[in-house]
Amino acid sequence: MLFTIVFVRLHDRLTLMQVKTSKDLGALVRDQRARLAWSQAALATRVGVSRLWIVQLEKGKPTAQIGLVLRTLTELGLALDASAPSTAVPQGTAAVGVDLNRIIQGTLPAKS
């Protein structure tokens, strides 16, 4: 079953955004960090990771640890909601899905 991951920005107003790829997720992180006027080093310190890890996440690293990604989203004031693709999206908002199966398959070792 394919699930959609929707990020809700908690600052100022409600915004739904679909994330279909790890690059989309990285762009979301980068955009929110820039909106907050934080450097990559400042975000890394808040999350407890290296600046290089933030750089790789923002570039769309598909093997980023989910726990660290969730911690990063929390630090940025973003919430995560997963729903089935058939779930209605409120009018006037854009929602985007993540194919978790494809991401997971991309991180597993090749079968021999």
N, C-alpha and C positions, 0 to 999 in steps of 0.2 A: 504494500500500500504506500502510495506517495503522500507525504505530508508537506504542508506549506509552513514555513517559519516566517512569522511576522514580527517585526520590531516596532515597538511603540515608543516614540520619543516622549519622555516625561516632562521635558522643559517646555514652557510657554504654551504649547498646544499639542493636541493629539495628531500624530501622523503615522500612517501605516506604510510600511515599505516592504516589498517582496525582495527576498534574497535567494537567488537561484544557484549561485556558484560561490566558491570560496573567495573569488575576486570581488564579487558583489559585497560580501561580508567585509572584506578588507577596505573597500571604498566607503562603506558605512562607518567603520571605525575611524578612518582617516578624516572623513567629512565632519563627524561629530567632534573629534579631537580638535580640528581646526576651528570649528564653531566656538569651542570653549577656550580657544587661544592657548592651548597647551602644546608644549613641545613633545616630541616622541620620548625624550628622556624623562620629562615630568610624568607622562602617563606610565612609562615603564616603572618608575619609582613607586607610583600609587598602586600599581598592580603587583609589584614584587617580581618583575621579570627584567631581562636586559633590554636595552634599546634595540638591539638587533632582533629580538623576538617581536617587538612591536613593528619594526620595519618589515619583517617577513609576513606577519599577519596582515599588514596593510597592503602588501603585494599579492595577497591571496593564497598564502601557503595552505595547501589542502590537508596537511597533517598536523595542524596546530592542535594542541591539547584542549579538549572541550572545556575542562574545568578552568583553564586559564582564559579561554575565550569568554566564558560566562563571567568571570571576575572582571575582565576588561570591560565588557558591556555594562556591568553594574557600576563600575567607576565612572563610566561615561554618561550615566543616567539613562541607560537604555534598558528596556524590559524585553523579554523574549516570550513569545506565545506561539505554540505550534497548533495548527488546525488543519483539517482535511481540506483539499483544494475546492470542494464543493461549498465550503462555508461562505456565506455571503459577506462581502466587504462593504462597509458603510459607503454610501454614495458620496462622491467627491474626494475619495481617498484612493491611493494606489497601493496595492498589496502585491507582494512578490513571493514566490515559493522557492524552497530549496529542495533539491532532489537528494534526500539523505542517503538513499540506496546508492546513488552514483558516487557520492562523497566517500561513503564507507568502502565501497568496492575499490575506489582509487587508492585507499590507504592500506588495503590488505595485500600481503605478499602474493605473488603469482602462484597459481597451482601448478604442481609439477606433473 
